[in-house]
Amino acid sequence: MCGIIGISVKNNLSNSELDNIDKALKSIQHRGPNYQQSKVCSKYLALGHARLSIIDLSPSAHQPMTDKSGRYTLIFNGEIYNYKVLKKTLQSKGKTFKTSSDTEVLLQLLIDKGAEALKLLVGFFSFAFYDNLKDELLLARDRFGIKPLLFYQDNSKFIFSSELQAFFSFDIDKKIDSKALELLFTLTYIPAPLSILKNVSKAKPGCYYIYKQNTLTEHIYYQPTISPQIDVSFEDAKLKVKSLLEASVKLRMVSDVDLGSFLSGGVDSSIIATLAKDLKPNLKTFSVGFDHPYFDESKYAEDVVRKIGSHHTKILLNKADFKQNFEAFIDTITEPFADSSAYAVYLLTQKTKQNLAVALSGDGADEIFGGYRKHYAEYVVQQSGVIQKGVVKLVASLARFGKSSRGGRLSDANRKLQKLASSYAMSPAERYWKWASFIHENDRGQLLKNSPIINYSNWISFKSNNLNEVLLNDQLLVLPNDMLTKVDMMSMANSLEVRTPFLDHRLVDYVNTLPSEYKVNKNGRKQILIETFKERLPESVYKRTKKGFEIPLESWLSDNINDLLFTSIFSKEYIENQGLFNFNFIDNLRNNWQKKQFNNSIYVIWTLLIFQHWWKKYIEN
């Protein structure tokens, strides 16, 4: 885990640009606090690296790393889990090594195979590989987008980095992308390749890029697929899933620093912690609990701890914690990102880092095995007959005037009921986009001064109404742009490496080709995963109703709303000078909140809070 930065200019690098790359490197040193270094590779190109030491802690493994000929230089963020196997193959070809790091293995592999090396890698990464003789940069991002990579380009320069904030160390165009802003106030995140800035784009997962002669070209080396579907019995599929996941966890236990595991009490993290405990008897586990009974699920984590015997730390969060840590949390957000559960991940990774440097997580399982409530809802829609649909619509109609929000059990049930009833007349693609959206188009249209029409077919694609299509779209949209972005941003703010065993591409490729009914059926969600490991888990864990990793945002915000929404960044003058939002809508929104008229405005308010703080820090200043 590290941070990378690079700049290529049309004319010779100036002293100010070299100073700026060091400033940019300093701005992302939280990603790599152990060592930072920049290197001038040519009169046009400079590279920088911030290192978080995980494998081979010696100075010989520092980056930028250049081969002995001086022709090739690599900066690399991530881990290559199969580096020892790759190293043996390279040694059989006569390659020699000075370090025991995976960085040097990647460098030699890229020298040997170029972009074809990407297909051999098992791990997560973003990197830049420079060939001085060809004056060519190869940039790449891992298959599922676990590690970020962003590009800035104008008429005089090309810059790339692990984080958006690094670009602000240079003289750049800060113009906001209106389509990205629209998507932020739809999904609460901005999907690749867009970013909040018009001149900045995000590398897509499973892609590599060649930058040569001031031109960037994109190439796809991997994309998840759900075809062809294989014919395999449920029992045989269980054995294969078990074998692949056990191998994945084992591979991700390699570390020269202490390693532990997150343990939310959900099925996914419980399985990962259980398998990790088999390999590490003194395993440390970490969970988050809340002072709100509807959101607190820490009791399930405690059931797992009693069963596996890990050394467990529970972090209990309350309203006072929220108020105390809000400024520090929001300061870590380098591009507007409004998934509120990021706050819990921030404090979880902060506390975990105090005990170790690497943690395993259960991320990815929901998108692969069908773990979200919307997956079961889609199954219900597809299975529902005319009478069932009529009953749901009737009940929803009777309940439509009741409270609908995520703030409590009854209001959340009504929210889900209203969503389900309104979705019956939609196509699978329309339904998916509606369920992926957190902010209603009416609110968005009243809030934004420039509200371009979103063509959701640019972001999702359905070839059939098979439930596997829903899972595939989650893997392409939600997983990299929301879930993995959240974990990377929050964990790297605390210099903690997080590894995701469910995202070994061999496991994903296999599960994607299994029949959808192995994953979601009348018995519930993630059925093959639960049936494979249920004997290893407490009954309370696999029989529980999934809540999702959410925080009691409505409850916590209600006590602090005046402190947050009646500040200078929400004044009429400030809003009008920005030219992005309609002040009257914001004024009505906060007045309704003071009257305790919440409903789903919570998502608009939270996204506004995130955006305005980001704007003040990076655009205004």
C-alpha positions as CSV (number, residue, x, y, z in Angstrom):
1,M,0.0,0.0,0.0
2,C,1.5,3.3,-1.1
3,G,0.8,6.5,-3.0
4,I,2.2,7.3,-6.4
5,I,2.5,10.6,-8.4
6,G,4.0,11.5,-11.7
7,I,4.2,14.5,-14.1
8,S,5.1,14.6,-17.8
9,V,5.5,18.0,-19.5
10,K,5.7,19.0,-23.1
11,N,8.7,21.3,-22.4
12,N,11.5,20.7,-20.0
13,L,10.6,20.2,-16.3
14,S,11.0,23.5,-14.4
15,N,12.3,23.9,-10.9
16,S,8.8,24.9,-9.8
17,E,7.3,21.7,-11.2
18,L,9.9,19.7,-9.4
19,D,9.0,21.5,-6.2
20,N,5.4,20.8,-6.9
21,I,5.9,17.1,-7.3
22,D,7.5,17.0,-3.8
23,K,4.5,19.1,-2.4
24,A,2.1,16.6,-4.1
25,L,4.0,13.7,-2.6
26,K,3.8,15.3,0.8
27,S,0.0,15.7,0.4
28,I,-0.4,11.9,0.0
29,Q,2.2,10.8,2.5
30,H,-0.6,9.3,4.7
31,R,-0.7,6.6,2.0
32,G,3.0,5.9,2.6
33,P,4.3,7.3,5.8
34,N,7.5,5.2,6.0
35,Y,9.4,6.8,3.1
36,Q,8.8,9.4,0.3
37,Q,11.0,9.9,-2.7
38,S,10.8,11.6,-6.1
39,K,13.0,10.9,-9.2
40,V,13.6,12.8,-12.4
41,C,13.5,10.1,-15.1
42,S,14.0,12.4,-18.1
43,K,13.9,16.1,-18.9
44,Y,10.2,15.7,-19.4
45,L,9.2,13.2,-16.6
46,A,9.4,13.0,-12.9
47,L,8.0,10.3,-10.6
48,G,7.3,10.1,-6.9
49,H,6.4,7.5,-4.3
50,A,5.2,7.4,-0.7
51,R,5.8,4.0,0.8
52,L,3.9,2.0,3.4
53,S,6.3,-0.9,4.2
54,I,4.5,-4.3,4.2
55,I,6.8,-6.7,2.4
56,D,10.6,-6.4,2.6
57,L,10.9,-3.5,5.1
58,S,14.5,-2.7,4.1
59,P,15.6,0.5,2.3
60,S,16.6,-1.6,-0.7
61,A,12.9,-2.0,-1.5
62,H,12.2,1.8,-1.6
63,Q,10.7,3.3,-4.7
64,P,10.9,4.7,-7.4
65,M,12.8,1.5,-8.3
66,T,15.1,1.4,-11.3
67,D,16.6,-1.7,-12.9
68,K,20.4,-2.0,-13.0
69,S,20.5,-0.9,-16.6
70,G,18.9,2.4,-15.7
71,R,16.4,2.0,-18.5
72,Y,13.2,1.0,-16.6
73,T,11.7,2.7,-13.5
74,L,8.6,1.5,-11.5
75,I,6.4,3.2,-8.9
76,F,3.8,0.8,-7.5
77,N,0.9,0.9,-5.1
78,G,-0.5,-2.4,-3.8
79,E,0.5,-6.0,-3.3
80,I,1.3,-8.9,-5.7
81,Y,0.3,-12.0,-3.7
82,N,1.8,-14.5,-6.1
83,Y,5.2,-12.7,-6.4
84,K,7.1,-15.7,-5.0
85,V,5.9,-18.0,-7.8
86,L,6.5,-15.3,-10.4
87,K,10.0,-14.7,-8.9
88,K,10.9,-18.4,-9.3
89,T,9.9,-18.3,-13.0
90,L,11.9,-15.2,-13.6
91,Q,15.0,-16.7,-11.8
92,S,14.7,-19.8,-14.1
93,K,15.2,-17.3,-17.0
94,G,18.4,-16.0,-15.4
95,K,16.9,-12.9,-13.7
96,T,18.6,-11.9,-10.4
97,F,17.2,-10.0,-7.5
98,K,18.6,-7.6,-4.9
99,T,15.5,-7.5,-2.6
100,S,12.8,-9.9,-1.3
101,S,10.1,-7.4,-2.3
102,D,7.1,-7.9,-4.7
103,T,8.0,-4.5,-6.2
104,E,11.2,-5.8,-7.8
105,V,9.4,-8.9,-9.0
106,L,6.8,-6.7,-10.7
107,L,9.6,-4.6,-12.2
108,Q,11.4,-7.6,-13.7
109,L,8.1,-9.1,-15.0
110,L,7.2,-5.9,-16.8
111,I,10.6,-5.7,-18.3
112,D,10.2,-9.3,-19.5
113,K,6.6,-9.2,-20.7
114,G,5.3,-5.6,-20.8
115,A,1.5,-5.3,-20.5
116,E,1.1,-9.0,-20.9
117,A,2.4,-9.3,-17.3
118,L,-0.9,-8.0,-16.0
119,K,-2.7,-11.2,-16.8
120,L,-0.2,-13.1,-14.5
121,L,-0.7,-10.9,-11.5
122,V,-2.8,-12.0,-8.5
123,G,-3.2,-9.0,-6.3
124,F,-4.3,-5.4,-6.2
125,F,-2.4,-2.5,-7.6
126,S,-2.0,0.7,-9.5
127,F,1.4,1.5,-11.0
128,A,3.4,3.4,-13.5
129,F,6.3,1.7,-15.4
130,Y,8.6,3.9,-17.5
131,D,10.7,2.9,-20.4
132,N,13.4,5.6,-20.8
133,L,14.5,4.3,-24.2
134,K,11.1,4.4,-25.7
135,D,10.0,7.4,-23.6
136,E,6.8,5.5,-22.8
137,L,4.7,5.2,-19.7
138,L,2.6,2.1,-18.9
139,L,0.0,2.8,-16.3
140,A,-2.4,0.2,-14.9
141,R,-5.1,-0.5,-12.4
142,D,-6.1,-3.8,-10.9
143,R,-9.0,-6.0,-12.1
144,F,-11.7,-4.8,-9.7
145,G,-10.5,-1.2,-8.9
146,I,-9.3,-1.9,-5.4
147,K,-6.5,0.7,-5.8
148,P,-7.2,4.1,-7.4
149,L,-5.4,5.9,-10.2
150,L,-6.4,9.3,-11.6
151,F,-5.2,11.3,-14.6
152,Y,-5.0,15.1,-15.2
153,Q,-4.3,16.4,-18.7
154,D,-4.2,19.9,-20.3
155,N,-2.2,21.5,-23.1
156,S,1.1,21.5,-21.3
157,K,1.2,18.6,-18.9
158,F,0.0,15.1,-17.9
159,I,-0.2,14.3,-14.2
160,F,-1.3,11.0,-12.5
161,S,-1.7,10.1,-8.9
162,S,-3.4,7.9,-6.3
163,E,-5.5,10.7,-5.0
164,L,-7.2,13.8,-6.5
165,Q,-5.7,16.1,-3.9
166,A,-2.2,15.6,-5.3
167,F,-3.2,17.6,-8.4
168,F,-3.9,20.7,-6.4
169,S,-0.1,21.1,-5.8
170,F,0.2,22.0,-9.5
171,D,-1.3,24.8,-11.6
172,I,-4.4,23.0,-12.8
173,D,-7.9,23.9,-14.2
174,K,-10.4,23.4,-11.3
175,K,-13.5,23.5,-13.4
176,I,-16.3,21.3,-12.0
177,D,-17.8,18.6,-14.2
178,S,-21.5,19.1,-14.2
179,K,-22.3,15.5,-15.1
180,A,-20.1,14.3,-12.3
181,L,-21.9,16.6,-9.9
182,E,-25.3,15.2,-11.1
183,L,-24.1,11.7,-10.5
184,L,-22.8,12.6,-7.0
185,F,-26.3,13.9,-6.2
186,T,-27.8,10.7,-7.6
187,L,-25.6,7.8,-6.4
188,T,-23.6,9.7,-3.6
189,Y,-20.4,8.8,-5.5
190,I,-18.9,9.6,-8.9
191,P,-18.2,6.5,-11.1
192,A,-15.1,6.2,-13.3
193,P,-14.0,7.5,-15.6
194,L,-15.5,10.7,-14.4
195,S,-14.2,12.8,-11.5
196,I,-15.5,15.9,-9.9
197,L,-13.1,18.0,-12.1
198,K,-13.6,18.2,-15.8
199,N,-9.9,17.7,-16.6
200,V,-9.4,14.8,-14.3
201,S,-10.4,11.2,-15.2
202,K,-10.2,8.0,-13.3
203,A,-8.5,4.9,-14.7
204,K,-11.1,2.1,-15.2
205,P,-10.7,-1.2,-13.3
206,G,-9.1,-3.9,-15.5
207,C,-7.5,-1.4,-17.8
208,Y,-4.0,-0.3,-18.7
209,Y,-2.9,2.9,-20.4
210,I,0.0,3.9,-22.6
211,Y,1.2,7.5,-22.4
212,K,3.5,8.3,-25.3
213,Q,4.0,11.5,-27.3
214,N,1.5,13.4,-25.2
215,T,-1.2,11.0,-26.0
216,L,-3.0,8.6,-23.5
217,T,-4.5,5.4,-25.0
218,E,-6.7,2.9,-23.0
219,H,-6.6,-0.9,-23.2
220,I,-8.8,-3.5,-21.5
221,Y,-7.0,-6.5,-20.1
222,Y,-9.8,-7.9,-17.8
223,Q,-13.5,-7.6,-17.3
224,P,-15.7,-9.8,-15.2
225,T,-18.3,-11.8,-17.1
226,I,-21.2,-14.1,-16.3
227,S,-20.9,-16.2,-19.4
228,P,-20.7,-19.0,-20.2
229,Q,-22.8,-20.5,-17.4
230,I,-21.5,-23.8,-16.2
231,D,-23.4,-27.0,-15.5
232,V,-22.3,-28.1,-12.0
233,S,-24.1,-29.5,-9.0
234,F,-24.7,-27.4,-5.9
235,E,-22.6,-29.7,-3.8
236,D,-19.6,-29.7,-6.2
237,A,-19.9,-25.9,-6.5
238,K,-19.7,-25.6,-2.7
239,L,-16.5,-27.6,-2.7
240,K,-15.0,-25.4,-5.3
241,V,-16.0,-22.2,-3.6
242,K,-14.5,-23.5,-0.3
243,S,-11.2,-24.4,-2.0
244,L,-10.9,-21.1,-3.9
245,L,-11.7,-18.9,-0.8
246,E,-9.4,-20.9,1.5
247,A,-6.5,-20.5,-1.0
248,S,-7.3,-16.8,-1.4
249,V,-7.2,-16.1,2.4
250,K,-3.9,-18.1,2.7
251,L,-2.3,-16.1,-0.1
252,R,-3.3,-12.8,1.5
253,M,-1.8,-13.7,4.9
254,V,1.7,-13.1,3.6
255,S,3.1,-10.0,5.4
256,D,6.3,-8.8,7.1
257,V,4.1,-6.8,9.6
258,D,1.3,-7.8,11.9
259,L,-2.0,-8.7,10.3
260,G,-5.5,-9.0,11.6
261,S,-9.1,-9.0,10.4
262,F,-12.3,-6.9,10.4
263,L,-15.2,-8.6,12.0
264,S,-18.6,-6.9,11.5
265,G,-20.6,-9.9,12.5
266,G,-21.9,-10.4,9.0
267,V,-21.5,-13.6,7.1
268,D,-18.7,-12.3,4.9
269,S,-16.3,-10.9,7.5
270,S,-17.1,-13.8,9.8
271,I,-16.0,-16.4,7.2
272,I,-12.8,-14.4,6.5
273,A,-11.9,-14.1,10.2
274,T,-12.6,-17.8,10.7
275,L,-10.4,-18.9,7.9
276,A,-7.7,-16.4,8.9
277,K,-7.8,-17.8,12.5
278,D,-7.1,-21.3,11.1
279,L,-3.8,-19.9,9.8
280,K,-2.9,-17.4,12.6
281,P,-3.8,-18.6,16.1
282,N,-3.2,-15.2,17.7
283,L,-5.5,-13.4,15.2
284,K,-6.7,-9.9,16.2
285,T,-10.2,-8.9,15.1
286,F,-12.0,-5.5,15.1
287,S,-15.6,-4.5,14.9
288,V,-17.7,-1.3,15.2
289,G,-20.9,-0.9,17.2
290,F,-23.4,1.9,17.6
291,D,-25.4,3.5,20.3
292,H,-28.6,3.1,18.2
293,P,-30.1,-0.5,18.6
294,Y,-31.4,-0.6,15.0
295,F,-27.9,-0.1,13.6
296,D,-25.8,-1.9,16.2
297,E,-24.8,-5.4,15.1
298,S,-21.8,-5.9,17.3
299,K,-23.4,-8.7,19.2
300,Y,-23.1,-11.0,16.2
301,A,-19.3,-10.3,16.0
302,E,-19.1,-11.3,19.7
303,D,-20.8,-14.6,18.9
304,V,-18.1,-15.2,16.2
305,V,-15.3,-14.3,18.6
306,R,-16.6,-16.8,21.2
307,K,-16.6,-19.5,18.5
308,I,-13.2,-18.8,16.9
309,G,-11.3,-17.4,20.0
310,S,-9.8,-14.3,18.3
311,H,-8.3,-11.4,20.3
312,H,-11.2,-8.9,19.7
313,T,-11.5,-5.2,19.9
314,K,-15.0,-3.6,19.8
315,I,-15.3,0.1,18.9
316,L,-18.6,1.6,20.2
317,L,-19.6,4.8,18.5
318,N,-22.1,7.4,19.7
319,K,-23.3,10.9,19.0
320,A,-20.5,12.4,21.0
321,D,-17.9,10.5,18.9
322,F,-19.6,11.7,15.7
323,K,-19.4,15.4,16.7
324,Q,-15.9,15.1,18.0
325,N,-14.5,13.3,14.9
326,F,-16.6,14.8,12.1
327,E,-14.1,17.5,11.1
328,A,-11.2,15.0,11.0
329,F,-13.3,12.5,9.1
330,I,-14.5,15.0,6.5
331,D,-11.0,16.3,6.0
332,T,-9.9,12.8,4.7
333,I,-12.3,13.0,1.7
334,T,-10.2,14.1,-1.2
335,E,-13.0,13.9,-3.8
336,P,-16.7,14.4,-2.9
337,F,-17.9,11.0,-1.7
338,A,-21.1,10.7,0.4
339,D,-21.6,7.1,1.4
340,S,-22.2,7.8,5.1
341,S,-20.8,4.5,6.2
342,A,-17.4,5.9,5.3
343,Y,-17.5,7.5,8.8
344,A,-17.6,4.1,10.5
345,V,-14.9,2.7,8.2
346,Y,-12.7,5.8,9.1
347,L,-12.9,5.1,12.8
348,L,-12.6,1.4,12.4
349,T,-9.4,1.7,10.4
350,Q,-8.1,4.4,12.7
351,K,-8.5,2.1,15.8
352,T,-7.2,-0.9,13.9
353,K,-4.1,0.9,12.8
354,Q,-3.2,1.4,16.4
355,N,-2.7,-2.4,16.7
356,L,-1.5,-3.6,13.3
357,A,-0.7,-2.5,9.7
358,V,-2.7,-4.9,7.6
359,A,-6.4,-6.1,7.9
360,L,-8.5,-8.6,6.0
361,S,-12.1,-7.6,5.1
362,G,-15.2,-9.2,3.6
363,D,-15.7,-6.6,0.9
364,G,-16.8,-8.0,-2.5
365,A,-18.9,-10.9,-1.3
366,D,-22.2,-9.1,-1.6
367,E,-21.6,-8.2,-5.2
368,I,-20.5,-11.7,-6.1
369,F,-22.8,-13.9,-4.1
370,G,-25.9,-11.7,-4.0
371,G,-25.9,-10.2,-0.5
372,Y,-27.8,-7.0,-0.8
373,R,-31.5,-6.5,-0.1
374,K,-32.0,-5.3,-3.6
375,H,-30.8,-8.7,-4.9
376,Y,-33.6,-10.5,-3.0
377,A,-36.0,-7.8,-4.0
378,E,-35.1,-8.4,-7.7
379,Y,-35.7,-12.1,-7.1
380,V,-39.1,-11.4,-5.6
381,V,-40.1,-9.1,-8.5
382,Q,-39.1,-11.8,-11.0
383,Q,-41.0,-14.5,-9.1
384,S,-44.1,-12.5,-8.3
385,G,-47.4,-13.3,-10.0
386,V,-50.2,-10.8,-10.7
387,I,-51.9,-11.4,-7.3
388,Q,-48.7,-11.0,-5.3
389,K,-47.9,-7.7,-7.1
390,G,-51.4,-6.5,-6.5
391,V,-51.1,-7.2,-2.8
392,V,-47.7,-5.4,-2.5
393,K,-49.1,-2.4,-4.4
394,L,-52.2,-2.2,-2.2
395,V,-50.2,-2.4,1.1
396,A,-47.7,0.2,-0.2
397,S,-50.6,2.5,-1.2
398,L,-52.0,2.3,2.3
399,A,-48.6,3.0,3.9
400,R,-47.5,5.7,1.6
401,F,-48.2,8.5,4.0
402,G,-46.2,6.9,6.8
403,K,-42.6,7.8,7.6
404,S,-40.1,6.4,5.0
405,S,-36.4,6.6,5.9
406,R,-33.5,4.5,7.1
407,G,-33.8,5.9,10.6
408,G,-35.7,3.1,12.3
409,R,-37.1,-0.4,11.8
410,L,-40.7,0.6,10.7
411,S,-39.7,3.6,8.6
412,D,-37.0,1.5,6.8
413,A,-39.5,-1.3,6.2
414,N,-41.9,1.3,4.6
415,R,-39.1,2.7,2.5
416,K,-38.3,-0.7,1.1
417,L,-42.0,-1.5,0.5
418,Q,-42.5,1.8,-1.4
419,K,-39.4,1.0,-3.6
420,L,-40.5,-2.5,-4.3
421,A,-44.1,-1.5,-5.2
422,S,-43.0,1.3,-7.6
423,S,-40.5,-1.0,-9.4
424,Y,-42.9,-3.6,-10.8
425,A,-43.6,-1.7,-14.0
426,M,-39.9,-1.0,-14.7
427,S,-37.4,-2.9,-16.8
428,P,-34.6,-4.6,-15.0
429,A,-32.2,-1.8,-16.0
430,E,-34.6,0.9,-14.9
431,R,-35.2,-0.9,-11.6
432,Y,-31.5,-1.4,-11.0
433,W,-30.8,2.3,-11.5
434,K,-33.6,3.4,-9.2
435,W,-32.4,1.1,-6.5
436,A,-28.8,2.3,-6.9
437,S,-29.9,5.9,-6.6
438,F,-30.1,7.5,-3.2
439,I,-31.4,11.0,-4.2
440,H,-34.6,11.5,-6.1
441,E,-34.5,13.3,-9.4
442,N,-37.0,15.9,-8.2
443,D,-34.8,16.9,-5.3
444,R,-31.8,16.9,-7.6
445,G,-33.5,19.0,-10.2
446,Q,-34.5,21.6,-7.6
447,L,-31.0,21.6,-6.0
448,L,-28.7,21.9,-9.0
449,K,-28.6,25.0,-11.2
450,N,-27.3,22.9,-14.1
451,S,-28.9,19.5,-14.0
452,P,-28.0,17.5,-17.2
453,I,-30.0,14.4,-18.0
454,I,-28.3,11.2,-17.0
455,N,-28.4,8.4,-19.5
456,Y,-28.1,5.4,-17.1
457,S,-27.2,3.1,-20.1
458,N,-23.7,4.8,-20.0
459,W,-23.2,3.2,-16.6
460,I,-25.1,-0.1,-16.6
461,S,-25.9,-2.7,-19.1
462,F,-28.5,-5.5,-19.0
463,K,-28.6,-8.2,-21.7
464,S,-31.3,-10.3,-19.9
465,N,-33.4,-10.3,-16.8
466,N,-31.2,-13.0,-15.1
467,L,-30.2,-12.0,-11.6
468,N,-26.6,-12.6,-12.5
469,E,-26.9,-9.5,-14.7
470,V,-27.7,-7.5,-11.5
471,L,-24.6,-8.9,-9.8
472,L,-22.4,-8.1,-12.8
473,N,-23.6,-4.5,-12.8
474,D,-22.8,-4.3,-9.1
475,Q,-19.3,-5.5,-9.8
476,L,-18.8,-2.9,-12.5
477,L,-20.5,0.1,-10.8
478,V,-21.1,-0.2,-7.1
479,L,-18.1,-2.3,-6.1
480,P,-15.2,-0.1,-7.5
481,N,-16.8,3.3,-7.3
482,D,-18.5,3.0,-3.9
483,M,-17.4,0.1,-1.7
484,L,-13.8,-0.1,-2.7
485,T,-13.3,3.7,-2.9
486,K,-14.7,4.0,0.6
487,V,-12.3,1.4,2.0
488,D,-9.3,2.7,0.2
489,M,-9.9,6.4,1.1
490,M,-10.6,5.7,4.8
491,S,-8.0,3.1,5.3
492,M,-5.3,5.0,3.6
493,A,-6.1,8.1,5.6
494,N,-5.0,6.0,8.5
495,S,-2.1,4.3,6.7
496,L,-3.7,0.9,7.0
497,E,-3.6,-1.8,4.3
498,V,-6.9,-3.6,3.7
499,R,-6.9,-6.9,1.8
500,T,-10.0,-8.4,0.2
501,P,-9.9,-12.3,-0.2
502,F,-13.3,-12.4,-1.9
503,L,-11.8,-10.4,-4.8
504,D,-9.4,-13.0,-6.0
505,H,-10.2,-13.0,-9.7
506,R,-10.2,-16.8,-9.9
507,L,-12.9,-17.0,-7.3
508,V,-14.9,-14.2,-8.9
509,D,-14.7,-15.8,-12.3
510,Y,-15.9,-19.1,-11.0
511,V,-18.8,-17.8,-8.9
512,N,-20.0,-15.5,-11.8
513,T,-20.6,-18.6,-14.0
514,L,-22.7,-20.4,-11.4
515,P,-26.5,-20.4,-11.8
516,S,-28.1,-17.3,-10.1
517,E,-30.4,-19.6,-8.0
518,Y,-27.3,-20.9,-6.2
519,K,-26.8,-17.4,-4.9
520,V,-30.3,-16.0,-4.3
521,N,-33.5,-18.1,-4.0
522,K,-36.6,-18.5,-1.9
523,N,-34.3,-19.3,1.1
524,G,-32.6,-16.0,0.9
525,R,-29.3,-14.4,-0.2
526,K,-25.8,-15.7,-0.6
527,Q,-27.1,-19.2,-0.2
528,I,-24.0,-21.1,-1.6
529,L,-21.7,-19.1,0.5
530,I,-23.7,-19.7,3.7
531,E,-24.2,-23.4,3.0
532,T,-20.5,-23.8,2.3
533,F,-19.4,-22.4,5.6
534,K,-22.5,-22.6,8.0
535,E,-20.9,-25.3,10.1
536,R,-18.0,-22.9,10.9
537,L,-20.3,-20.0,11.9
538,P,-22.6,-19.4,14.9
539,E,-26.2,-19.9,13.9
540,S,-27.0,-16.3,14.9
541,V,-24.8,-15.1,12.1
542,Y,-26.1,-17.0,9.1
543,K,-29.7,-16.8,10.2
544,R,-29.8,-13.1,10.9
545,T,-31.4,-10.5,8.7
546,K,-28.8,-8.5,6.8
547,K,-28.8,-4.8,7.8
548,G,-25.9,-3.5,5.9
549,F,-23.0,-1.5,7.2
550,E,-24.8,1.8,7.9
551,I,-24.6,4.4,10.6
552,P,-27.5,6.1,12.5
553,L,-27.0,9.2,10.4
554,E,-30.4,10.8,10.9
555,S,-30.2,10.4,14.7
556,W,-26.6,11.8,14.9
557,L,-27.2,14.7,12.5
558,S,-30.4,15.9,14.1
559,D,-28.5,17.1,17.2
560,N,-25.8,18.8,15.2
561,I,-27.7,20.2,12.3
562,N,-27.4,23.9,13.3
563,D,-23.7,23.6,13.8
564,L,-23.4,22.1,10.3
565,L,-26.0,23.7,8.0
566,F,-26.1,27.2,9.4
567,T,-22.5,28.0,8.8
568,S,-20.8,30.4,6.2
569,I,-20.6,27.7,3.5
570,F,-24.4,27.5,3.5
571,S,-25.0,31.2,3.5
572,K,-27.0,32.8,0.6
573,E,-24.0,34.8,-0.5
574,Y,-21.7,31.8,-0.5
575,I,-24.1,29.5,-2.4
576,E,-24.8,32.2,-5.0
577,N,-21.1,32.9,-5.6
578,Q,-20.5,29.2,-6.2
579,G,-23.1,29.1,-8.9
580,L,-23.9,25.4,-8.5
581,F,-26.9,25.2,-6.2
582,N,-30.2,26.9,-5.7
583,F,-30.2,28.6,-2.3
584,N,-34.0,28.5,-1.8
585,F,-34.0,24.7,-2.0
586,I,-31.2,24.5,0.6
587,D,-33.0,27.0,2.8
588,N,-36.2,25.0,2.7
589,L,-34.3,21.8,3.3
590,R,-32.7,22.9,6.5
591,N,-35.9,24.6,7.7
592,N,-37.7,21.3,7.3
593,W,-35.0,19.5,9.2
594,Q,-35.5,21.9,12.1
595,K,-39.1,20.9,12.1
596,K,-38.1,17.2,12.2
597,Q,-39.4,16.6,8.7
598,F,-36.6,14.3,7.6
599,N,-37.8,11.6,5.1
600,N,-35.1,10.9,2.5
601,S,-33.6,14.4,2.6
602,I,-30.9,13.0,4.8
603,Y,-29.0,11.9,1.7
604,V,-29.2,15.4,0.1
605,I,-28.0,17.0,3.3
606,W,-25.2,14.6,3.9
607,T,-24.0,14.9,0.3
608,L,-24.2,18.8,0.5
609,L,-22.1,18.7,3.8
610,I,-19.4,16.6,2.1
611,F,-19.3,18.7,-1.0
612,Q,-19.3,22.1,0.6
613,H,-16.4,21.1,3.0
614,W,-14.5,19.7,0.0
615,W,-15.1,22.8,-2.0
616,K,-13.9,25.1,0.7
617,K,-10.7,23.1,1.2
618,Y,-9.7,22.5,-2.4
619,I,-11.5,24.9,-4.7
620,E,-11.9,28.1,-2.6
621,N,-8.6,27.8,-0.9
